[in-house]
Amino acid sequence: MRRSNPRSPRAADEARARSWPWAVLGATLGVVLALVAWAPARWLASALHSATEGQVQLVNPRGTVWNGSAAVVLASGSGGADAISLPGQLRWQLRPRGAGLRGVLDLPCCASRPLGFAIGRSDGGLRLSWQDSLTRWPAAMLAGLGAPWNTLRPEGTLDLRTQAFSLRWTDGGLGIDGGATLDATDIASSLATLRPLGSYRLALTGGPAPTLLLTTLGGSLQLTGSGAWTGQALRFSGEASAAPGSEAALSNLLNIIGRREGTRSIITLG
C-alpha cells in the first residue's frame, strides 16, 4: 500500500501566496469597521462646524459619532465674537438605516422629549425628515448668530412646532415639505425700554411653493409680512409699526428694523 507524498514546499508557498490577499483584505475590513464603529465624536463636531461655517458648534464632544454628547454653541461664524451656549448638554444617537441614517437628539433644556429624525435618499436627492415635535428655545440664542440679532439682543421664548416637516436637497435647490410654526412670546429688546414688545407667530407651509407668514398675536410693536422660498433664497416683505401711544418709545427700534417710511418701517429680504 502506497503512502501519499506530503505537499511539497513549493505547493505550500503557492497556497500561502493565494491566501495572503484574503488575509490583507480581512484585516483592512476589520480596521475600517472598527474605525466606523468607534469614530470619535469630535469627527462629527468637525463636520458640523464645517457645514455651518462655524455657526453651530459642538463643544467638548465625548463618545463616538454614533453615541455621544457635547455642549451646543451658536456663533456668528468661525471667528465671530458673538456666541451663545445653550443650557445643558446635547446627547445623540445615530444608527444606519438602509442607505441613510436614523437618529435621536436629546436636549433637555429645550425639548421635553428626544427628537427623532431620519436622513436618506429621495427623488434623486437627500431628505432630512423630522418627527412631529414641540420645542421651546430661549430667544437670546439668536444673538449668537450675528447681525441683526446681535444688535437687537432679543429676549423671550420661542416655541417651535413641526408637523410632517422635512427638507429636500436636489439639483434644483432646497425643497420644504410639511409645516412649522414658531410662536415668539413676550419678546423684548435691549434697544427698547418698552418691555415686552409683543408676541408673534411665524408660520411656514411647505410644498411646491413654500410660503412664510408673519402675524402679531399682541403687543405694542406690530409686525406683519409674508414671503416665499424659491428653492435658492427667501423673498420676504413686511412692515413694523407702533401701536397707538407707543410711537415715541419704539421710534429708535423702528429705525433699525427696516427702512423708515413715516410711521412704518419696511422690511425686505431677498
C-alpha positions in Angstrom: 0.0 0.0 0.0 1.5 3.3 -1.2 1.6 6.3 1.1 0.6 9.7 -0.4 3.5 12.1 -0.6 3.3 15.2 1.7 2.7 18.5 -0.1 5.9 19.9 -1.5 7.4 23.1 -0.2 6.5 24.8 -3.5 2.9 23.9 -3.2 2.8 25.2 0.4 4.3 28.5 -0.8 1.7 28.8 -3.6 -1.1 28.2 -1.1 0.3 30.9 1.2 0.6 33.3 -1.7 -3.1 32.7 -2.7 -4.3 33.2 0.9 -2.2 36.4 1.5 -4.5 38.8 -0.4 -7.6 37.5 1.5 -5.8 38.0 4.8 -4.9 41.6 4.0 -8.5 42.2 2.8 -9.9 40.8 6.0 -7.5 42.8 8.2 -8.3 46.0 6.2 -12.0 45.4 6.5 -11.7 44.9 10.2 -9.8 48.1 10.6 -12.4 50.0 8.6 -15.3 48.5 10.6 -13.5 49.4 13.9 -13.0 53.0 12.7 -16.6 53.3 11.7 -17.9 51.8 14.9 -15.6 53.8 17.2 -15.3 57.0 15.2 -14.8 59.7 17.8 -17.4 62.3 18.4 -15.0 65.1 17.5 -15.3 64.0 13.9 -19.0 64.8 13.9 -18.2 68.1 15.7 -15.7 69.0 13.0 -18.1 68.1 10.1 -20.9 70.2 11.7 -18.6 73.1 12.2 -17.5 73.0 8.5 -21.1 72.5 7.2 -22.4 75.5 9.1 -19.3 77.7 8.7 -18.9 77.8 12.5 -22.4 78.9 13.3 -23.4 75.7 15.0 -20.7 74.1 17.2 -20.4 71.0 19.3 -18.1 71.9 22.2 -16.1 69.4 24.2 -17.6 66.4 22.4 -17.5 63.0 24.1 -18.2 59.5 23.0 -18.5 58.4 19.3 -20.1 59.6 16.2 -22.9 57.1 16.9 -23.4 57.8 20.7 -22.1 61.0 22.1 -22.7 64.2 23.9 -21.5 67.8 23.7 -22.4 71.4 24.6 -24.1 73.4 21.8 -22.9 76.9 20.9 -24.4 79.2 18.3 -21.9 81.6 16.9 -21.8 84.3 14.2 -19.0 82.4 12.4 -15.6 80.7 12.8 -14.1 83.9 14.1 -17.2 85.7 15.2 -17.2 87.5 18.6 -20.9 86.6 19.3 -21.5 83.2 20.8 -24.4 81.8 22.9 -24.2 78.5 24.7 -27.4 76.5 25.2 -28.0 75.3 28.7 -27.0 71.7 29.5 -25.7 69.0 27.2 -26.9 67.6 23.9 -26.9 63.8 23.6 -27.3 62.0 20.3 -27.7 58.5 18.9 -27.2 57.6 15.2 -28.0 54.3 13.6 -27.6 53.2 9.9 -30.9 52.6 8.1 -30.7 51.3 4.6 -28.8 53.9 2.6 -29.3 56.5 5.2 -29.4 57.2 8.9 -31.9 57.4 11.7 -31.1 59.5 14.8 -32.3 60.8 18.1 -31.4 64.1 19.7 -31.9 64.6 23.5 -31.6 68.3 24.6 -33.4 68.6 27.9 -33.1 72.4 28.0 -35.3 72.9 25.0 -37.3 69.7 24.3 -39.4 67.7 26.8 -38.7 64.5 24.9 -36.0 63.3 22.5 -36.3 64.4 18.9 -36.2 61.8 16.2 -35.0 62.3 12.6 -34.1 60.4 9.5 -31.7 61.1 6.6 -32.0 59.2 3.3 -32.1 59.3 -0.5 -35.3 60.7 -2.0 -36.3 61.8 -5.5 -32.7 61.8 -6.7 -31.6 63.9 -3.7 -31.2 63.9 0.0 -34.1 64.2 2.5 -34.0 65.1 6.2 -37.3 64.3 7.9 -38.2 65.4 11.5 -40.5 63.7 13.9 -43.5 65.9 14.9 -42.4 67.9 17.9 -42.9 70.9 20.1 -39.8 72.5 21.5 -39.0 75.7 23.5 -35.9 77.8 22.9 -34.6 81.0 24.6 -34.9 83.9 22.1 -31.5 85.1 23.4 -29.8 82.3 21.5 -30.4 84.3 18.3 -27.9 86.9 19.3 -25.2 84.3 18.8 -25.9 84.1 15.0 -24.7 87.7 14.4 -26.4 90.5 12.6 -29.1 91.7 13.0 -29.8 89.6 16.2 -26.6 90.7 18.0 -27.8 94.3 17.7 -31.5 93.6 18.7 -30.5 91.3 21.6 -33.9 89.6 21.7 -35.3 88.2 24.9 -38.4 86.0 25.4 -39.3 82.4 24.4 -39.6 80.7 21.1 -42.0 77.7 20.8 -41.4 75.7 17.6 -44.0 73.1 16.5 -43.3 70.9 13.4 -45.7 68.7 11.5 -44.5 66.2 8.9 -41.6 68.6 8.4 -38.8 67.7 6.0 -36.1 69.3 3.9 -35.1 68.0 0.5 -31.8 68.8 -1.3 -31.8 68.3 -5.0 -30.1 69.8 -8.1 -33.0 72.4 -8.0 -32.0 73.6 -4.6 -33.7 73.2 -1.2 -37.3 72.0 -1.0 -39.6 72.1 2.1 -42.4 69.8 2.9 -44.9 69.8 5.8 -45.2 72.7 8.1 -43.6 74.6 11.1 -45.0 77.2 13.4 -42.8 79.5 15.6 -44.5 81.4 18.4 -42.3 84.1 19.8 -43.8 85.1 23.2 -43.1 88.2 25.3 -40.3 89.4 23.0 -38.1 92.2 24.3 -35.0 94.0 23.0 -32.2 95.9 24.6 -32.9 98.7 22.1 -36.3 99.5 23.6 -37.3 100.5 27.1 -40.8 99.2 26.5 -41.0 95.5 27.7 -42.3 93.3 26.4 -42.7 94.5 22.8 -45.2 91.8 21.9 -45.8 88.2 20.8 -45.7 87.0 17.2 -46.3 84.0 15.0 -44.2 82.8 12.1 -45.9 80.1 10.0 -44.0 78.1 7.4 -46.1 76.0 4.9 -44.1 73.6 2.7 -45.0 72.2 -0.7 -44.2 73.1 -4.4 -44.1 76.8 -3.4 -43.3 77.1 0.3 -44.7 80.2 2.0 -44.0 82.2 5.2 -46.5 84.3 7.1 -45.7 86.7 10.0 -48.5 87.9 12.2 -48.7 89.8 15.6 -50.5 88.0 18.4 -50.5 91.0 20.6 -48.3 93.9 21.8 -47.1 97.4 21.2 -44.8 96.6 18.3 -46.9 95.4 15.3 -45.3 93.1 12.8 -46.8 91.7 9.6 -45.4 90.2 6.5 -45.3 87.3 4.0 -42.7 85.6 1.9 -41.9 82.7 -0.3 -39.0 80.2 -0.6 -37.7 80.0 -4.2 -35.5 76.9 -3.6 -32.4 79.1 -3.5 -33.4 82.1 -1.3 -36.2 83.5 0.8 -38.0 86.6 -0.5 -39.9 88.3 2.2 -41.7 91.7 2.6 -43.3 93.1 5.6 -43.7 96.1 7.9 -43.4 97.1 11.5 -45.3 99.9 13.3 -46.1 101.1 16.8 -49.5 100.7 18.4 -51.1 104.0 19.3 -49.4 105.6 22.3 -46.1 103.7 21.8 -44.7 105.7 18.9 -42.1 107.6 20.9 -40.9 104.5 22.8 -40.4 102.5 19.7 -39.1 105.1 17.3 -35.4 104.1 17.6 -36.2 100.4 17.2 -38.3 101.1 14.1 -35.4 102.9 12.5 -33.2 99.8 13.0 -35.7 97.1 12.0 -36.1 98.4 8.4 -36.4 101.3 6.0 -38.5 104.0 7.6 -41.5 105.4 5.8 -43.4 107.8 8.0 -44.7 105.8 11.0 -43.9 102.5 9.4 -40.7 100.5 9.0 -40.5 98.5 5.7 -38.8 95.1 6.0 -37.4 93.5 2.8 -35.4 90.3 2.4 -34.1 88.7 -0.8 
